Amino acid sequence: MRELTEQDIDYISVGASVLGSGGGGDPKVGRLLAKSMIQKYGPVNLISIDELQDDQYVVPVSGMGAPTVSLEKLPSEIELTTPLQELERAFGKKADVIIPIEVGGINSLYPVGAAAKLHLPILDADAIGRAFPEAQMETFHLHGLDPEQVAVGDEKGNVALLKPINAYWSEYMSRALTVQMGGSASVSDYFLAGKDVKGSVVNGTLSLAREIGEILMHQEDYDDVFKALLDRLNGFELYDGKVTAVTRETKQGFNFGTAQIEGLNNYRGKTFSLEFQNETLVAKEGDEILASVPDLIVALDIESAFPITSERLQYGSRVKVVSFPCDPQWRTPIGIETAGPRYFGYDVDYIPVEELQGKEK
């Protein structure tokens, strides 16, 4: 167990934006939220999976909705905790530990704010290992753990308790409420004993986000910060380019879009694209897929090496697009069925990025 410092928050906000694979919301929002709540309510302790007791109850806290909305509709303090407290009433038990549902963008630090307010520790793990757009895309689902009850709340204090029959219905019902709540809401969708959490999450992801953030924020320590990042995450450079057009649409509670990219440097004369649903789904050269979900695809600013989220991509952005292998749990048959390219409407089978790039790390 250790206490999260404000410096940790800065590092995590940057690193989680890399792990967000273009989605998860603006990390600045999460950073400001977490810091303000810690300053108001006191520090938050980070605990490892080894410190989690079998009989402790673990509850996720997350934001749901289109990342573009989160830039203007900031979460309120009451929104952070009402869903969790509604689940406590429903189950007749108190939560002992908070966990991020995903380690991407704002959702890595959103639960830190809730943990500060409720004086609870936060688990150094999450249920995705990256960010994904839909609620069933969690490792809990991969391990057969369905959400028995789900609570959804907004910034006004409205809260609804749902009883979905499975994780897919949790997504449908929660998303519909989120749209009615203005396009963003807070969700707590599991109430699990520690014994069920162990083995069904991705461990150490907040620490990993911190490590990535430290690399990017201390670039002077590296001859090549891009290489340092790729080495740490066993990743691959896909291309350099300049964004020449972006189409973006917010609908059904998601941010959909495509960025067209003209090759630069060694990639001059080629054309590329990124397609996203909150998170980046595929990177292409023409019609050829260079990387796809569930692997991570990230656009990094070619000058600063800092990640650019999908809602921040704009004409003229100069990017280095990279890809990292996902957690092995997503490369199982159920993982690929849940979050592979075919789920998102692409008529192709999932091929690991290292195979697509013809390299083994």
SULBELFEN-V458724 format. One record per residue. N is the residue number from 0. RES is the residue in three letters. D_LAST is the distance of its C-alpha to the last C-alpha in Angstrom with 2 decimals. Layout:
# SULBELFEN-V458724
n=(N | N)
res=(RES | RES)
d_last=(D_LAST | D_LAST)
This chain:
# SULBELFEN-V458724
n=(0 | 1 | 2 | 3 | 4 | 5 | 6 | 7 | 8 | 9 | 10 | 11 | 12 | 13 | 14 | 15 | 16 | 17 | 18 | 19 | 20 | 21 | 22 | 23 | 24 | 25 | 26 | 27 | 28 | 29 | 30 | 31 | 32 | 33 | 34 | 35 | 36 | 37 | 38 | 39 | 40 | 41 | 42 | 43 | 44 | 45 | 46 | 47 | 48 | 49 | 50 | 51 | 52 | 53 | 54 | 55 | 56 | 57 | 58 | 59 | 60 | 61 | 62 | 63 | 64 | 65 | 66 | 67 | 68 | 69 | 70 | 71 | 72 | 73 | 74 | 75 | 76 | 77 | 78 | 79 | 80 | 81 | 82 | 83 | 84 | 85 | 86 | 87 | 88 | 89 | 90 | 91 | 92 | 93 | 94 | 95 | 96 | 97 | 98 | 99 | 100 | 101 | 102 | 103 | 104 | 105 | 106 | 107 | 108 | 109 | 110 | 111 | 112 | 113 | 114 | 115 | 116 | 117 | 118 | 119 | 120 | 121 | 122 | 123 | 124 | 125 | 126 | 127 | 128 | 129 | 130 | 131 | 132 | 133 | 134 | 135 | 136 | 137 | 138 | 139 | 140 | 141 | 142 | 143 | 144 | 145 | 146 | 147 | 148 | 149 | 150 | 151 | 152 | 153 | 154 | 155 | 156 | 157 | 158 | 159 | 160 | 161 | 162 | 163 | 164 | 165 | 166 | 167 | 168 | 169 | 170 | 171 | 172 | 173 | 174 | 175 | 176 | 177 | 178 | 179 | 180 | 181 | 182 | 183 | 184 | 185 | 186 | 187 | 188 | 189 | 190 | 191 | 192 | 193 | 194 | 195 | 196 | 197 | 198 | 199 | 200 | 201 | 202 | 203 | 204 | 205 | 206 | 207 | 208 | 209 | 210 | 211 | 212 | 213 | 214 | 215 | 216 | 217 | 218 | 219 | 220 | 221 | 222 | 223 | 224 | 225 | 226 | 227 | 228 | 229 | 230 | 231 | 232 | 233 | 234 | 235 | 236 | 237 | 238 | 239 | 240 | 241 | 242 | 243 | 244 | 245 | 246 | 247 | 248 | 249 | 250 | 251 | 252 | 253 | 254 | 255 | 256 | 257 | 258 | 259 | 260 | 261 | 262 | 263 | 264 | 265 | 266 | 267 | 268 | 269 | 270 | 271 | 272 | 273 | 274 | 275 | 276 | 277 | 278 | 279 | 280 | 281 | 282 | 283 | 284 | 285 | 286 | 287 | 288 | 289 | 290 | 291 | 292 | 293 | 294 | 295 | 296 | 297 | 298 | 299 | 300 | 301 | 302 | 303 | 304 | 305 | 306 | 307 | 308 | 309 | 310 | 311 | 312 | 313 | 314 | 315 | 316 | 317 | 318 | 319 | 320 | 321 | 322 | 323 | 324 | 325 | 326 | 327 | 328 | 329 | 330 | 331 | 332 | 333 | 334 | 335 | 336 | 337 | 338 | 339 | 340 | 341 | 342 | 343 | 344 | 345 | 346 | 347 | 348 | 349 | 350 | 351 | 352 | 353 | 354 | 355 | 356 | 357 | 358 | 359 | 360)
res=(MET | ARG | GLU | LEU | THR | GLU | GLN | ASP | ILE | ASP | TYR | ILE | SER | VAL | GLY | ALA | SER | VAL | LEU | GLY | SER | GLY | GLY | GLY | GLY | ASP | PRO | LYS | VAL | GLY | ARG | LEU | LEU | ALA | LYS | SER | MET | ILE | GLN | LYS | TYR | GLY | PRO | VAL | ASN | LEU | ILE | SER | ILE | ASP | GLU | LEU | GLN | ASP | ASP | GLN | TYR | VAL | VAL | PRO | VAL | SER | GLY | MET | GLY | ALA | PRO | THR | VAL | SER | LEU | GLU | LYS | LEU | PRO | SER | GLU | ILE | GLU | LEU | THR | THR | PRO | LEU | GLN | GLU | LEU | GLU | ARG | ALA | PHE | GLY | LYS | LYS | ALA | ASP | VAL | ILE | ILE | PRO | ILE | GLU | VAL | GLY | GLY | ILE | ASN | SER | LEU | TYR | PRO | VAL | GLY | ALA | ALA | ALA | LYS | LEU | HIS | LEU | PRO | ILE | LEU | ASP | ALA | ASP | ALA | ILE | GLY | ARG | ALA | PHE | PRO | GLU | ALA | GLN | MET | GLU | THR | PHE | HIS | LEU | HIS | GLY | LEU | ASP | PRO | GLU | GLN | VAL | ALA | VAL | GLY | ASP | GLU | LYS | GLY | ASN | VAL | ALA | LEU | LEU | LYS | PRO | ILE | ASN | ALA | TYR | TRP | SER | GLU | TYR | MET | SER | ARG | ALA | LEU | THR | VAL | GLN | MET | GLY | GLY | SER | ALA | SER | VAL | SER | ASP | TYR | PHE | LEU | ALA | GLY | LYS | ASP | VAL | LYS | GLY | SER | VAL | VAL | ASN | GLY | THR | LEU | SER | LEU | ALA | ARG | GLU | ILE | GLY | GLU | ILE | LEU | MET | HIS | GLN | GLU | ASP | TYR | ASP | ASP | VAL | PHE | LYS | ALA | LEU | LEU | ASP | ARG | LEU | ASN | GLY | PHE | GLU | LEU | TYR | ASP | GLY | LYS | VAL | THR | ALA | VAL | THR | ARG | GLU | THR | LYS | GLN | GLY | PHE | ASN | PHE | GLY | THR | ALA | GLN | ILE | GLU | GLY | LEU | ASN | ASN | TYR | ARG | GLY | LYS | THR | PHE | SER | LEU | GLU | PHE | GLN | ASN | GLU | THR | LEU | VAL | ALA | LYS | GLU | GLY | ASP | GLU | ILE | LEU | ALA | SER | VAL | PRO | ASP | LEU | ILE | VAL | ALA | LEU | ASP | ILE | GLU | SER | ALA | PHE | PRO | ILE | THR | SER | GLU | ARG | LEU | GLN | TYR | GLY | SER | ARG | VAL | LYS | VAL | VAL | SER | PHE | PRO | CYS | ASP | PRO | GLN | TRP | ARG | THR | PRO | ILE | GLY | ILE | GLU | THR | ALA | GLY | PRO | ARG | TYR | PHE | GLY | TYR | ASP | VAL | ASP | TYR | ILE | PRO | VAL | GLU | GLU | LEU | GLN | GLY | LYS | GLU | LYS)
d_last=(32.38 | 32.47 | 34.15 | 32.34 | 33.60 | 34.10 | 31.39 | 28.98 | 30.13 | 29.39 | 25.82 | 25.21 | 26.79 | 24.38 | 21.19 | 22.38 | 22.99 | 19.30 | 18.58 | 21.58 | 19.76 | 22.97 | 25.33 | 26.89 | 29.64 | 30.31 | 28.99 | 32.19 | 34.28 | 32.42 | 32.63 | 36.35 | 37.03 | 35.38 | 37.02 | 40.41 | 40.42 | 39.46 | 42.19 | 44.66 | 43.91 | 42.15 | 38.75 | 36.10 | 34.50 | 30.84 | 30.46 | 27.54 | 27.21 | 28.62 | 31.70 | 32.38 | 35.39 | 35.71 | 38.95 | 37.91 | 37.73 | 34.74 | 35.23 | 32.91 | 34.23 | 32.81 | 33.96 | 34.14 | 34.87 | 34.01 | 32.33 | 34.86 | 37.65 | 36.32 | 36.86 | 40.59 | 41.28 | 40.20 | 40.15 | 43.26 | 43.49 | 45.17 | 42.45 | 39.86 | 41.67 | 44.12 | 41.74 | 40.67 | 44.33 | 45.34 | 42.99 | 44.50 | 47.93 | 46.86 | 45.38 | 48.00 | 45.45 | 44.01 | 40.34 | 38.98 | 35.48 | 33.92 | 30.35 | 28.61 | 28.06 | 25.03 | 23.26 | 23.57 | 26.13 | 29.67 | 29.04 | 27.21 | 30.46 | 33.11 | 33.26 | 33.54 | 36.78 | 38.01 | 37.18 | 39.19 | 42.13 | 42.24 | 41.50 | 38.69 | 35.34 | 32.06 | 29.21 | 25.80 | 24.15 | 24.46 | 24.70 | 21.94 | 19.09 | 19.62 | 22.80 | 24.27 | 27.70 | 29.49 | 30.78 | 29.72 | 26.05 | 25.79 | 24.27 | 27.91 | 28.62 | 25.73 | 27.39 | 30.85 | 32.28 | 34.56 | 36.18 | 39.81 | 41.10 | 39.71 | 41.38 | 41.17 | 42.94 | 43.71 | 44.82 | 48.48 | 48.26 | 48.29 | 46.37 | 46.06 | 45.20 | 43.62 | 43.41 | 40.89 | 40.58 | 36.77 | 33.80 | 34.32 | 37.92 | 36.89 | 35.00 | 37.96 | 40.60 | 38.83 | 37.88 | 41.50 | 42.79 | 40.32 | 41.60 | 45.16 | 44.37 | 43.55 | 39.95 | 38.42 | 39.14 | 38.01 | 36.93 | 36.72 | 35.79 | 35.36 | 37.39 | 35.48 | 36.17 | 33.61 | 33.23 | 32.08 | 29.63 | 27.79 | 25.08 | 25.41 | 23.74 | 20.47 | 21.11 | 20.98 | 20.40 | 23.29 | 22.08 | 18.61 | 20.55 | 22.67 | 19.86 | 18.46 | 22.08 | 22.77 | 20.04 | 21.57 | 25.10 | 24.78 | 23.21 | 25.47 | 23.41 | 20.47 | 20.63 | 18.33 | 18.15 | 15.85 | 13.19 | 13.98 | 13.61 | 10.29 | 8.96 | 10.94 | 9.82 | 6.06 | 7.99 | 9.15 | 12.63 | 14.80 | 18.08 | 20.89 | 24.27 | 27.68 | 28.89 | 31.99 | 33.05 | 32.40 | 34.12 | 34.21 | 36.35 | 36.95 | 38.13 | 38.16 | 36.74 | 33.54 | 32.48 | 31.68 | 30.84 | 29.08 | 28.21 | 28.68 | 26.79 | 27.69 | 25.02 | 25.28 | 24.29 | 22.03 | 22.46 | 26.25 | 28.22 | 25.80 | 26.37 | 24.06 | 24.70 | 23.65 | 25.48 | 26.05 | 28.06 | 27.99 | 24.16 | 22.27 | 21.99 | 20.61 | 19.67 | 21.29 | 22.15 | 25.65 | 25.48 | 21.92 | 19.54 | 16.32 | 15.24 | 17.46 | 18.43 | 17.53 | 14.30 | 15.31 | 16.58 | 18.14 | 20.56 | 20.74 | 23.90 | 23.27 | 25.68 | 25.19 | 21.55 | 23.14 | 22.38 | 25.05 | 25.96 | 27.18 | 30.79 | 30.46 | 29.10 | 32.05 | 33.30 | 32.27 | 29.19 | 26.71 | 23.17 | 19.54 | 17.86 | 14.29 | 12.45 | 10.50 | 9.87 | 13.22 | 14.41 | 14.33 | 18.11 | 17.97 | 16.25 | 19.33 | 22.23 | 24.27 | 21.51 | 20.98 | 24.78 | 25.34 | 22.96 | 21.38 | 22.52 | 25.57 | 26.94 | 27.15 | 28.96 | 26.38 | 27.17 | 23.62 | 21.42 | 18.25 | 15.10 | 11.70 | 10.46 | 7.29 | 10.15 | 12.51 | 10.63 | 10.16 | 6.58 | 3.79 | 0.00)
